[in-house]
Amino acid sequence: MTITRASSSSARPHAFLSPIDGPVRRLSGFSVSDQSDNGVGNGGADPHPAVAEEINEIKRYEDFSTIDWVQDAIQEQSRRRARRREGHGFWDQEGTFGWRRKLWESYDAGQAWLVVTLVGAAIGLNAAFLNIVTEWLSDIKLGYCTTAFYLNEQFCCWGAEDVYFLFAILFAFTSAFLVKSFSPYAAGSGISEIKCIIAGFVMKGFLGATTLFIKSIGLPLSIASGLSVGKEGPSVHYAVCTGNVISRFFNKYRLNAAKTREILTASAGTGVAVAFGSPIGGVLFSLEEMSTYFPLKTLWRSYFCALIATGVLAAMNPFRTGQLVMFQVKYDRTWHFFELIFFVILGVFGGLYGALVIKWNLRVAAFRKKYLGPYPVTESVVLAGLTALLCYPNIFLRINMTQMMEVLFRECEGDNNYEGICDTQNRWPMVFSLLIATILRVLLVIISYGCKVPAGIFVPSMAIGASFGRMVGILVQALHESFPDSNFFAACEPDVPCITPGTYAFLGAAAALSGIMHLTVSVVVIMFEITGALVYILPTMIVVGVTKAVSERFGNGGIADRMIWFNGFPFLDNKEDHVFNVPVSRVMTSSPLYLPASDLTVREAEHLLNNNKFQGFPIVEDRASKVLVGYIGRTELRYAIEKARRVQPLAPNAKCIFTHEAAAATTRIQSLRSTSTTHLQGAPQTFDELENTTGASTVDFTPYVHHTPISVHPRLPLETVMELFKKMGPRVILVEQRGRLMGLVTVKDCLKYQFKVEAQENATIAANGSSPTWSTTNGNGENQGSVATLEEKVWSFLQKLGKPLRLLGDRSIRLEESSARLAHQRNDHAVDNSTGGSHQSGIPQGTEEDDMVELEDQER
């Protein structure tokens, strides 16, 4: 950026200016920079190295905004070109520093591998620590080690104590209090937020060191409290936090948000890998569920990171059994084709379970947000107490869920009874106990998932599927024993166990996990790596396939996708296909706030920044023609103005220059003026050359302007624009016709229109006598008055019930909301003007206070 004094007379130096843009090509109705463009945010040749470094240091992305993948890619390409030029200069010299330069180049090239190695090792160590602590805390509820208190039940003589309920309350209180007091973002699973962050959404603090620390402490406490929550979802969160924290020590990632997301993607898969002891399954989970952009290099780095993490976890051997997870099991029996009927039943159960839990958990989340927001600690304590009271009488609910699956997955061999599960004389009471465990666990998962402690839903869902599957297996086994000579069981060999109930539990766990998350391939691979039974690959694929078919009948997207919708995050799901049959002009904001290239003062620019929250501004040639010439981000504009004021006081009406043409015209005018004013001397000066002056008359912003933003024609189909957002990841797409700015569109605009169309479709279906599907309305369009009345009655009952617990109540403000709707005043672009938009918002709005966000009630 160059500041020009009022006394300037000579042509300005080019050190801080880029030449006029290179060629621009038309591709499918939108414009992009030609590959010959070398700009760092300006679409032209590389600027002065000082400016390039300056641009990299700018904190470009504000909280609750979206990154610009295109700009970050250009920035990374420019960095590589600059390093190559520096290297060529060194190689031409004959000196002792050549080997240092070569070593530095090797380090820069291998920096990604160093980062994923450190991240993988850190995640493996943290996972081992959490496994050890979780097991000890879970066992301490049932007693203590009489010889060494620091050992768990497996390694010592256990002295039983009746403190189950007390410790459940204590652990839940401690976990909720830590989350509320130090890091509200540590609550919940975090998968839905991480999906949005990897896709480009910015949530400052969500992946910070504080969140990592509180998540790592609170997670064992919440699991040990007995709440029907799991650690696998939060494992993804703390793994991604680890990747973010470590990558910040490397400028290559700290200065480039898009590059950072490569590490975050690898970390997400590694979190699943250490949670299930499944490195390949973790990588596939990251590919299938977490990432919208997964190039081959990210796949390989994800694999390497998962390999390091699981290797470290295996070396730590936290269970002292050689197993990476507690419920690992080996099967040496085969299956029979007549069992496919029962496998299909398990698949149907998984799909129905996922649909039921997603629907009612979202309703509980709406109730929690409306009524229980100020009482996160009280809610967690009451849930833990209720869970302890309901679960203690049932052996399958009393023990840890991972221990429960370890028991249910086992084959019955020899005299081993495994909590009575293999006792054929006690078969029917066991079936009844498993049925009760399944029903209660479903209810507890619905009301517990989403409370303000670190909480996941993977293992609870697998435990539910395992209990139901084991129950079905026992019934099939009893059926075989009752009719051993039936043709239906003709494939069974005599004197050899024909039915293995443990495999039914295993397949039921896979079905429930697939049903709640809507995953397929990654679930099959995870379950295979857990058992190592290649013979059960086909049954697992059949069960998961049936589950997927049943789940899709009730709507697209698992619980993470539905929570993204519930929270109103700007996320375009690659798994959804839409046919709107409308041009982008129907969705765009037709009167965006723009900046003229040269007819704008610094005072006016500051006024716009102070009175608007827009994330960027289109730049036009002049107010009359509105010819589009570029785009500048809010942060870059504010940074440039502040820097100009630090260097020298600005004249009251100092002009803002945004294009090279306007800068050249200003220089010519000032040169003409200087010829008739003999006492005016001097020239435009850069920041390094500028000395004491009376005031600058122009401020050059051209190094910070993106001169070739992506633009489309107003008649381009909306579906194509949405694909551009998904595959290219721009922050904003400008709409122009014959060079004239017509409007702009962002992801939020597309989502607004999508929600509006879905609401109209549901209203049409309801008018025709049918009920809209809950998957699109989430219950918001069906019996709204009845739902509201029911919520009021439930809240009144809880208020009466909670009077004795007032001592546990807290009056905190709603700091614990770890996800926020995209607020109206936090728009990702300069869309809304004083006249507003022509379309209504389909995303609930919110307001920001300090560093947190208070959510308003969702429009129902």
LUMBA-10056 format. One line per 5 residues: their letters; for each residue x, y, z of C-alpha. Coordinates in pm, whole numbers, plus 32768, in hexadecimal, padded with zeros to 4 digits. Layout:
residues N
A> X Y Z  ...
//
This chain:
residues 860
MTITR> 8000 8000 8000  807F 815C 7FA8  8028 82A6 804E  803C 83DD 7F75  8072 8534 800A
ASSSS> 7FBA 8667 7F92  8109 86F5 7F28  8166 85D4 7E44  81DA 8626 7CE8  8295 84FD 7C56
ARPHA> 821E 83B1 7BD7  81EA 82C4 7CFA  82D6 819E 7D2E  825E 8042 7CD3  82E6 7F8B 7E02
FLSPI> 8195 7F63 7EA9  80C1 7F4E 7D70  806C 7E30 7C8B  804A 7E5C 7B13  7EF8 7E5F 7A6E
DGPVR> 7E4D 7D0E 7A74  7EA2 7C03 797B  7DA2 7B59 789A  7C59 7AD9 7921  7BB1 79AF 7880
RLSGF> 7A42 7951 7879  79EC 77F7 78F5  7885 777B 7914  77F7 78CD 7960  78EF 7938 7A6C
SVSDQ> 7A3B 79E6 7A60  7B7C 797E 7B07  7CE1 79EF 7AFC  7DAF 7960 79E3  7EB6 786B 7A52
SDNGV> 7FBA 7968 79F3  7F41 7A50 7B05  802F 7A55 7C26  7F89 7B38 7D1F  7F68 7B10 7E8D
GNGGA> 7E08 7B81 7EBA  7E15 7C70 7D94  7E11 7B98 7C60  7F46 7C3C 7BCC  80B9 7BFC 7BE5
DPHPA> 815A 7BBE 7D33  816B 7CFD 7E00  8298 7D76 7EBA  8310 7C65 7FAE  82CF 7D4C 80D5
VAEEI> 8165 7D74 806A  813F 7BFD 8030  81BB 7BB7 818F  80DE 7CCE 8211  7FAB 7C36 816E
NEIKR> 7FFC 7AE2 8202  800B 7B76 835E  7EB2 7C13 8348  7DAE 7B60 841A  7CC1 7B43 82F5
YEDFS> 7BAC 7A71 8382  7AD0 7AED 8499  7A01 7A16 8580  78CD 7970 84E6  793C 79C1 8384
TIDWV> 79AB 78DC 8269  7B01 78BD 81CC  7B49 78F4 805D  7BE4 77B6 7FD1  7C37 785C 7E87
QDAIQ> 7CFA 7977 7F29  7DB4 788B 8010  7E15 77B0 7EEA  7E9E 78E0 7E31  7F5A 7946 7F6A
EQSRR> 7FFC 77ED 7F8A  8061 77EB 7E1A  80FF 7941 7E40  81C0 78CE 7F73  824C 77A5 7EB3
RARRR> 82B4 787F 7D8B  835F 7975 7E71  8422 785E 7F19  848E 77D2 7DC7  850D 7926 7D5A
EGHGF> 85D1 794B 7E9D  8660 77EF 7E6F  86D2 7833 7D0B  878F 7961 7D86  8847 788D 7E82
WDQEG> 889F 7778 7D90  894A 7872 7CA7  8A3B 78CD 7DBB  8B6A 7801 7E1E  8B6E 781B 7F96
TFGWR> 8B5A 7760 80DE  89EA 77AA 810A  8973 76C9 7FEF  8940 759A 80CB  8878 766A 81C3
RKLWE> 8790 76DE 80B3  8768 7579 8036  871F 74FE 8194  861D 7610 81C3  8574 75B5 807A
SYDAG> 8563 7449 80E7  84CD 74B0 8232  83C4 7584 8187  8368 7467 809D  834F 736B 81B9
QAWLV> 82A9 7451 82B0  8156 73AD 827F  81E2 7258 82DF  8283 72E9 8414  813A 7387 847C
VTLVG> 8069 724D 844C  8170 7182 8506  8164 726A 8632  7FEA 727A 8624  7FC6 7100 860E
AAIGL> 80B2 70C5 8731  8001 71C8 8808  7EA9 7137 87BA  7F22 6FD6 880B  7FB1 7043 895A
NAAFL> 7E76 7102 89B4  7D99 6FDC 8953  7E61 6EEF 8A2E  7E4D 6FDF 8B53  7CD5 7007 8B28
NIVTE> 7C9E 6E8F 8B13  7D5B 6E52 8C57  7CAF 6F6B 8D15  7B55 6F11 8C91  7B74 6DA6 8CFC
WLSDI> 7BEE 6E05 8E57  7AD9 6F03 8E8D  79D1 6E12 8E0B  7A46 6CFF 8EF6  7A61 6DDF 9027
KLGYC> 78E6 6E04 902D  78C6 6C93 907F  79D9 6C82 9184  7B4C 6CB5 91B8  7C92 6BF8 91AD
TTAFY> 7CEA 6B8C 930D  7E5F 6B77 92C5  7E9D 6C9A 91D8  7D94 6DA2 9196  7E28 6E02 9044
LNEQF> 7DE0 6CAC 8FA9  7C96 6C57 8F08  7BC2 6B23 8F4B  7C78 6A4C 8E4D  7DC7 6A58 8F01
CCWGA> 7D7A 6A31 9072  7C97 69A0 917F  7B65 6A79 9176  7AB3 6AF2 92AB  794B 6B46 9253
EDVYF> 78AF 6C84 92DD  7752 6D0A 92AE  77BA 6E5C 921D  7739 6E32 90BB  7638 6F47 90CA
LFAIL> 771A 703B 9184  7839 701E 908E  7750 7037 8F63  76CF 7186 8FE7  782E 71FF 903E
FAFTS> 78C6 71AB 8EEC  77A8 724B 8E2A  77B4 7385 8EFE  792D 73AB 8ED6  7922 7377 8D5E
AFLVK> 7802 746B 8D27  789C 756F 8E0E  79EC 7566 8D5B  7942 7589 8C09  7863 76A6 8C79
SFSPY> 7976 7764 8D2D  7A9E 7740 8C43  7A3D 76C5 8AE9  78CF 76B3 8A7B  7947 7637 8928
AAGSG> 79BE 74F3 89CE  7854 7483 89FD  77B0 7388 891A  7849 72B6 8808  78D0 73C4 8722
ISEIK> 78B2 72FB 85E1  77AE 73DE 8541  787C 7514 858C  79BC 7470 8510  7913 7412 83C9
CIIAG> 78C2 7581 8395  7A1E 75F3 83FE  7AC7 7503 830C  79D9 7581 81FE  7A53 76E5 8240
FVMKG> 7987 7770 8363  7A48 7831 846D  79FE 77FC 85DE  7B17 7898 86A6  7B5D 77E0 87E9
FLGAT> 7AAB 76A0 8785  7BF6 75F6 8733  7CCD 76B2 882D  7DB6 7633 893B  7CBC 7680 8A50
TLFIK> 7BB1 75B5 89A4  7CA7 7496 8977  7D06 749A 8AE7  7BA3 74AD 8B6E  7B28 73A8 8A75
SIGLP> 7C3B 72B8 8AE1  7BE5 72E7 8C51  7A6C 72F3 8C36  7A46 71CB 8B49  7AB6 70B9 8C40
LSIAS> 79DC 7158 8D4C  78A4 715D 8C72  78DB 6FF4 8C03  791C 6F7F 8D67  77E3 7031 8DE4
GLSVG> 7715 6F29 8D31  7665 701A 8C46  75F8 6F75 8B03  7705 7023 8A3D  7840 6FA8 8994
KEGPS> 79A4 701A 8960  79CE 6FCD 87EE  792A 7110 8770  79EF 71E9 8865  7B25 7126 87FC
VHYAV> 7B00 71C7 86A7  7AE5 731C 874E  7C19 72FF 8829  7CDC 7266 8707  7C87 738C 8624
CTGNV> 7CDD 747C 8740  7E2F 73D1 875A  7E68 73F8 85E5  7E0A 7566 85EF  7EE3 75B8 871C
ISRFF> 8018 750B 8691  7FEF 7595 8531  7FEB 76F9 85BB  815F 76D8 8605  81A8 76C2 848F
NKYRL> 8180 77FB 83BA  8122 772B 828C  7FDD 76CF 833B  7FB2 77EF 842D  7FA0 78E9 830E
NAAKT> 7EC2 781B 8229  7D6C 77AA 829E  7D39 76C1 8176  7E81 7609 81B7  7E28 75EC 8326
REILT> 7CED 7530 82C8  7DBE 741F 8229  7E50 73DA 8380  7CF9 73F4 8423  7C6D 72F2 8330
ASAGT> 7D87 7200 837F  7D56 723D 84F3  7BE0 71F4 84E0  7C1F 709F 8449  7D2D 705B 854C
GVAVA> 7C38 70A6 8664  7B54 6F8E 85EA  7C82 6EAE 85B2  7CF2 6EBC 871E  7B8C 6EAD 87A1
FGSPI> 7B40 6D65 86EF  7C9E 6CDF 86B6  7C52 6CF8 8544  7D4E 6DC6 847B  7CBD 6D74 8323
GGVLF> 7B5A 6DA6 83A0  7BBE 6EF7 8430  7C49 6F6B 82E3  7B0D 6EFA 8230  7A38 6FA8 8338
SLEEM> 7AEE 70EC 82F1  7AB7 70B9 817D  7949 7053 8199  78CB 7135 82AC  79B0 7256 8301
STYFP> 7A50 72E6 81C9  79B2 7391 809F  7B06 73A7 7FF1  7BE9 7277 800D  7D0E 7274 7F16
LKTLW> 7DF7 714C 7EF9  7F0B 71F2 7FC4  7E18 7224 80E5  7DB6 70B4 80D2  7F20 7048 80EF
RSYFC> 7F6B 7138 820C  7E2F 70CB 82C3  7EA2 6F64 82A3  7FFD 6FB7 8326  7F73 7081 844A
ALIAT> 7E84 6F66 84A9  7FA3 6E6D 8490  807D 6F36 857D  7F62 6F6A 8676  7EF5 6DFE 8684
GVLAA> 8061 6D92 8698  809A 6E71 87C7  7F54 6DF9 8863  7FBA 6C8E 882F  810F 6CD3 88C9
MNPFR> 806A 6D71 89FA  7F83 6C3F 8A18  7E8F 6CED 8B05  7DBE 6BB5 8B4C  7EEF 6AD2 8B79
TGQLV> 7E48 69D6 8A92  7EE3 6A37 8946  7D92 6AB9 88D1  7D62 6C1C 8855  7BF8 6C23 88C9
MFQVK> 7B4F 6B5D 89D7  7A46 6AB9 8900  7B31 6A21 87FF  7ACF 68B7 87C0  7B2F 679A 86D8
YDRTW> 7A36 66B0 8631  7A97 6556 85B0  793A 64DE 8556  788D 6511 840B  772B 6577 83B5
HFFEL> 7613 64D6 82EE  753C 6561 81D8  73F8 6529 8296  7475 662C 8390  7457 673C 8287
IFFVI> 72E9 6763 82E8  734C 67C0 8449  7467 689B 83CC  7368 6961 8304  729C 698C 8443
LGVFG> 73CE 6A1F 84EB  73FB 6B0E 83C6  7292 6B80 83DA  72BC 6BBA 854F  73F1 6C8F 8511
GLYGA> 733B 6D6C 8419  720A 6D96 84FB  72E6 6DDB 8628  73A3 6EEE 8570  7263 6F92 84F4
LVIKW> 71C1 6F88 864D  72ED 7010 870C  7338 7124 8612  71D1 719E 8613  719E 71A5 878B
NLRVA> 72FD 7212 87E7  72D0 734B 8712  718A 7392 87C6  723B 7366 8912  734D 7451 8895
AFRKK> 7248 7559 8842  71AF 752E 899D  7307 753F 8A3E  735D 7680 8987  7213 7722 89DC
YLGPY> 71F6 76C6 8B4C  7337 762C 8BD4  743A 771C 8B49  7480 77CD 8C94  74A4 7684 8D54
PVTES> 75AF 75AD 8CAC  7647 7525 8DED  74F8 74D6 8E8B  7483 7428 8D51  75B9 734C 8D41
VVLAG> 75A3 72F1 8EB2  7431 7298 8E9B  746F 71C6 8D64  758D 710F 8E0E  74B9 70CA 8F43
LTALL> 7392 7052 8E74  7476 6F76 8DA1  7514 6EDD 8ED8  73C1 6E8E 8F71  733E 6DEB 8E33
CYPNI> 747B 6D33 8DD4  74F6 6CA2 8F1B  73F6 6B84 8F31  7450 6B06 8DD3  75A5 6A65 8DAE
FLRIN> 75C3 6ACD 8C41  757D 6C39 8C95  7647 6C45 8DD5  7798 6BF4 8D3B  7857 6CCE 8C49
MTQMM> 77CE 6CBD 8AE5  791A 6C47 8A58  791E 6B2F 8B5C  77B8 6AE0 8B00  7814 6AB6 8992
EVLFR> 7941 69E7 89F2  7854 68F6 8AA0  7747 68F6 8994  7838 68C1 8872  78D5 6789 8907
ECEGD> 789E 6625 8894  7829 6531 899E  7940 6436 89C5  797E 6335 8AD3  790C 6391 8C2E
NNYEG> 792E 6508 8BFC  77E8 65B2 8C55  7837 6724 8C2E  773D 67C7 8D1B  7645 66AC 8CE3
ICDTQ> 7624 66EF 8B6F  7679 6587 8B13  7598 64DD 8C13  7491 6424 8B48  73CA 63DD 8C83
NRWPM> 73A8 6552 8CBF  735A 65A8 8B54  7208 6651 8B6D  725A 6736 8C93  7391 6796 8BCD
VFSLL> 72BF 67EA 8A9A  71DB 68C1 8B6F  7307 696E 8C0E  739A 69BB 8AB5  724A 6A41 8A3B
IATIL> 722F 6B29 8B68  7398 6B96 8B35  7352 6BE8 89C7  7218 6CB4 8A10  72AC 6D76 8B34
RVLLV> 73F0 6DBB 8A7E  7332 6E49 8952  726E 6F32 8A34  73A6 6F9D 8AF1  7467 6FE1 89AF
IISYG> 734D 70BE 8931  734F 719B 8A66  74C5 718C 8AB4  756D 71CE 8966  759C 7344 8952
CKVPA> 75B7 7390 8AC6  76CF 7479 8B28  77E2 737C 8B60  78CE 72DB 8A63  77E7 71DB 89C9
GIFVP> 77DF 70FC 8898  76DD 7011 8807  77AD 6F06 8757  77DC 6E10 8877  767F 6E41 890E
SMAIG> 75EA 6DED 87BC  76CC 6CBF 8796  766D 6C4C 88F6  74FC 6C66 889F  7530 6BA3 875F
ASFGR> 7601 6A9F 8818  74F8 6A62 8923  73E5 6A44 881F  74BD 6967 8742  751E 6882 8861
MVGIL> 73B0 6861 88BB  735A 67FF 8754  747D 670B 8752  7406 6662 8890  72A7 6644 8800
VQALH> 732E 65AC 86BC  7403 64BD 8787  72D3 6456 8853  720D 6426 8712  731A 6340 868B
ESFPD> 7326 6277 87CA  71AB 6250 87C2  71A2 61DE 8655  72FB 614A 860B  7278 6065 84FB
SNFFA> 71BF 6172 8438  721C 61A0 82CC  7255 630E 831C  7387 62A9 83EA  73FE 6199 82FC
ACEPD> 754A 6249 82CA  75A6 621C 8438  769E 6107 8487  7656 6018 85A5  7713 6040 86ED
VPCIT> 7799 6190 867A  7711 62E1 86EF  7639 6360 85D3  75D0 64B7 8651  76C6 65AE 86E8
PGTYA> 7600 66BB 87A3  773B 678C 87C7  7747 67C9 8651  75E3 684B 865D  7650 6944 8766
FLGAA> 7774 69A7 868B  7694 69D8 8559  758F 6A90 8627  769B 6B84 869C  76FF 6BC2 8533
AALSG> 7593 6BFC 84D1  7553 6CF5 85E8  7693 6DB5 85A1  763E 6DC6 8430  74DA 6E2F 847D
IMHLT> 7536 6F52 855F  7652 6FD8 8486  75DC 6F6A 832B  7732 6ED3 82E4  7772 6D9E 8210
VSVVV> 78D2 6D45 819C  7989 6DCC 82CC  78A1 6D0B 83B9  78E5 6BC4 8303  7A5D 6BFA 8311
IMFEI> 7A57 6C67 847F  7995 6B32 84E7  7A7C 6A54 841B  7BB2 6AE9 84C0  7B14 6ABC 8616
TGALV> 7AD5 6947 85E1  7BCE 68E7 84D5  7AC4 67F6 8454  7AD2 6803 82DB  79BC 6702 82C7
YILPT> 78C4 67FF 8356  7909 690D 8252  77DF 68A5 817D  76E2 6899 829F  775F 69EB 8315
MIVVG> 7736 6A80 81BC  75D6 69F3 81A2  7571 6A7A 82F7  7604 6BD2 82B1  7565 6BDB 8158
VTKAV> 740C 6B90 81E6  7442 6C93 82F5  74A2 6D97 81F3  736B 6D4C 8121  7285 6D69 824F
SERFG> 7331 6EA4 82C9  7313 6F53 817A  719E 6F0E 8183  7187 6FFC 82AA  726C 7109 821F
NGGIA> 73CF 7151 81B5  74E7 7190 82A8  754B 7104 83F8  7532 71B1 8545  7667 7286 8500
DRMIW> 75C9 730C 83C0  7482 7350 8472  7536 740C 8587  75DD 74E4 8480  7483 7536 83FC
FNGFP> 7401 7571 855D  751A 7662 85B1  74FC 771A 8466  7666 76F5 83F8  76B7 7759 828E
FLDNK> 7703 75FD 820F  76B3 756E 80B8  76A6 73F5 80CF  7743 733B 7FAC  7656 7219 7FE8
EDHVF> 7524 72EA 7F92  74B0 732D 7E2F  73B3 743E 7DE6  72F3 74A3 7CB2  7270 7605 7CD8
NVPVS> 724E 7669 7B68  7290 77D6 7BB8  73AB 78C1 7B52  7499 794E 7C51  73F4 7AA3 7C27
RVMTS> 72CE 7A1E 7CF1  73B0 79E1 7E1B  74B4 7AF5 7E09  74A1 7C3F 7EBE  746E 7D34 7DA5
SPLYL> 74E3 7E71 7E56  7626 7E23 7F0C  76F4 7F2B 7FB4  781C 7F76 7ECF  794D 8059 7ECD
PASDL> 79AE 813E 7DA9  7B10 810F 7D2C  7B80 8276 7D6C  7A56 8344 7DE2  7A62 82E0 7F51
TVREA> 7B07 8389 8077  7BAB 82E0 819E  7AA7 8381 8280  798F 82E1 81B6  7A3F 8190 81BB
EHLLN> 7A64 819E 8334  78F6 81F9 8353  7899 80C2 828C  7975 7FE7 8366  78E9 8075 84A9
NNKFQ> 777D 805D 8444  7778 7F0E 838D  77E9 7DAC 83D5  7816 7D43 826B  7940 7C61 8227
GFPIV> 79A1 7D07 80E1  7944 7E05 7FD5  7932 7DF4 7E59  79F4 7F09 7DAB  7965 7FB6 7C78
EDRAS> 7A03 80A6 7B82  7917 81C1 7BE1  77BF 81EE 7C76  7719 822F 7B28  779A 810E 7A55
KVLVG> 77BF 8010 7B73  78BE 7F51 7AA3  794D 7E40 7B82  7AC5 7E60 7BB5  7B0E 7D9A 7CF3
YIGRT> 7ABD 7D38 7E57  7B5F 7D8D 7FA5  7B2E 7CE1 80F1  7AC1 7D9A 8226  7BF3 7D38 82ED
ELRYA> 7CE5 7DA2 81DC  7C39 7EF4 81B8  7C3D 7F38 832C  7DA5 7EC6 8350  7E1B 7FA7 8233
IEKAR> 7D70 80DA 82C4  7DFF 809B 841E  7F5B 806D 8391  7F41 81AD 82C8  7EE4 826E 8402
RVQPL> 8006 81D9 84C2  80FC 824E 83B8  8076 83AE 8384  7F42 847E 83D2  7E50 847B 82AE
APNAK> 7DB6 85AB 8210  7C44 85E0 826B  7BD2 857F 810D  7CE3 8486 80B3  7C7A 83B6 7F8A
CIFTH> 7C73 823A 7F81  7D0D 81A2 7E48  7CA9 803B 7DF7  7D20 8006 7C8E  7E5D 8041 7BCB
EAAAA> 7DA9 8119 7ACF  7D22 81FE 7BDD  7E7B 820F 7C7D  7F1B 8270 7B31  7E12 837A 7AF2
TTRIQ> 7E48 840D 7C4D  7FBE 841A 7C11  7F90 84D4 7AC8  7EA6 85D4 7B67  7F98 8614 7C84
SLRST> 80B9 8636 7B8F  7FFA 8743 7ACD  7FAE 87FC 7C0E  8119 87F0 7C7B  8191 88A5 7B40
STTHL> 80CC 89DD 7BA4  8120 89CB 7D15  8292 8A01 7D42  8293 89DD 7EBA  8200 887E 7EAC
QGAPQ> 8313 877D 7E94  8336 860F 7EDC  82AB 84CA 7E56  81CA 83B1 7EC7  8282 82E6 7FC7
TFDEL> 8264 8186 804A  824C 813B 81BB  83BF 80F8 81CD  8416 8244 8124  830E 8320 81C4
ENTTG> 838A 842B 82B6  82ED 8552 8366  81D6 85E9 828E  809E 86B1 82C9  7F9E 85BC 8244
ASTVD> 7F65 84C1 812F  7E62 850E 8024  7E3F 83AE 7F95  7E5D 824D 801D  7EA4 8134 7F29
FTPYV> 7DED 7FEF 7F7A  7E40 7F37 7E36  7F26 7E31 7ED8  7E01 7DC2 7FB0  7CF8 7DB3 7E9E
HHTPI> 7C92 7C71 7DF3  7C75 7CEA 7C8C  7BEB 7BA7 7BF7  7AD9 7B26 7CDD  79FA 7A0C 7C67
SVHPR> 78CB 7A9B 7BB5  77A3 79FE 7B06  768C 7A69 7A1C  7537 7AB1 7AB6  7497 799E 79E6
LPLET> 7584 788E 7A5F  74B9 7778 7B0E  74C1 777E 7C88  752C 7611 7C90  766B 766A 7BD3
VMELF> 76BA 7783 7CC5  768E 7695 7DEB  7781 75A4 7D45  787D 76BF 7D25  785F 76FF 7E9A
KKMGP> 788C 758D 7EE7  79B2 7549 7DFF  7A6E 7696 7DF6  7A15 7724 7F4B  7A08 789C 7F0A
RVILV> 798A 797C 801D  78A9 7A3A 7F2D  7849 7A23 7DBF  7800 7B6A 7D0D  76EF 7B83 7C08
EQRGR> 7738 7C60 7ADB  76A9 7C94 797F  7786 7D2A 7870  7877 7D9B 797D  776E 7E52 7A49
LMGLV> 773D 7DE8 7BB5  75E0 7D59 7BE2  75FC 7CBA 7D3A  76AE 7BAF 7E01  765F 7A65 7EA5
TVKDC> 76EF 7998 7FC2  76B7 7844 8059  75C2 78D8 814E  74EE 7963 8033  74DE 780A 7F94
LKYQF> 7477 776D 80DE  736E 7874 8115  72CF 7821 7FCA  72F1 76AB 8006  723C 76C4 8156
KVEAQ> 7131 779F 80BD  70EE 76A2 7FA7  70E3 7582 809E  6FEB 763E 8179  6F0B 7681 804C
ENATI> 6F1B 7515 7FE3  6EBA 74A2 813F  6D9C 7598 8149  6D21 7513 7FFA  6D36 73AD 8074
AANGS> 6C77 7407 81B1  6B6C 74BD 80E6  6B3A 7384 8015  6AE8 72BA 814A  6C3D 7220 818F
SPTWS> 6D32 7268 82A3  6E83 72FE 824B  6FA7 721F 8293  7051 7262 83DC  71A3 7256 8333
TTNGN> 716A 73A4 828C  7090 744B 838D  7125 73A2 84BD  6FD4 73AE 8559  6FB5 7522 8528
GENQG> 6E9A 750A 8432  6DC7 7400 84D2  6CE5 7445 85FC  6DAB 7579 8660  6CAE 75E0 8765
SVATL> 6CA7 7484 8800  6E22 7478 8814  6E31 75D0 88B9  6D25 756C 89B3  6DDF 742C 8A04
EEKVW> 6F24 74EC 8A3A  6E75 75DD 8B28  6DE6 74BC 8BF1  6F36 740E 8C05  6FE0 754D 8C76
SFLQK> 6ED8 758C 8D81  6F05 742C 8E02  7080 7452 8E0C  7060 759A 8EC8  6F8D 74F5 8FD4
LGKPL> 7075 73CA 8FE1  71AA 74A2 8FF1  714E 7578 911F  7216 749A 920E  7341 74BB 9124
RLLGD> 7350 7635 9123  749B 7629 91E0  7531 758B 90AB  749F 7692 8FC4  7576 7793 8F1C
RSIRL> 7522 78E1 8E85  7621 78E0 8D72  75E0 798B 8C2B  75D2 78AE 8AFC  7746 7886 8AD1
EESSA> 7733 7711 8AA4  76A4 7714 8945  77C8 767E 8884  7732 76C3 8731  7690 77FB 86AC
RLAHQ> 75A3 7856 8597  7637 7933 8494  75C4 7A89 8509  7528 7B84 841B  7626 7C8B 8472
RNDHA> 773D 7B8B 843D  76F2 7B59 82CC  7817 7AD2 8206  77F9 7BE2 8101  777E 7D3B 80B6
VDNST> 7627 7CC1 8059  752B 7D78 812C  7501 7EEE 80FF  741A 7FEA 8196  72F7 7F6E 80C4
GGSHQ> 732C 7E02 8125  7310 7CCF 804A  71EA 7C58 7F85  71EA 7AFC 801B  71A1 7A93 817E
SGIPQ> 72A0 79ED 8257  7282 787C 8289  739F 7878 8382  7353 78E5 84E6  7406 7A20 854C
GTEED> 74D0 7A65 8684  758A 7B78 8737  76F1 7B7C 87A9  7762 7BEF 88FD  78D4 7C00 894F
DMVEL> 7978 7ABF 88D2  7847 79E1 88F1  7706 79C6 8830  75AD 79BD 88C4  74BD 78F7 87F1
EDQER> 735C 7963 87B5  7241 786E 8797  722B 77C3 864B  710F 782F 856B  7015 7717 8577
//
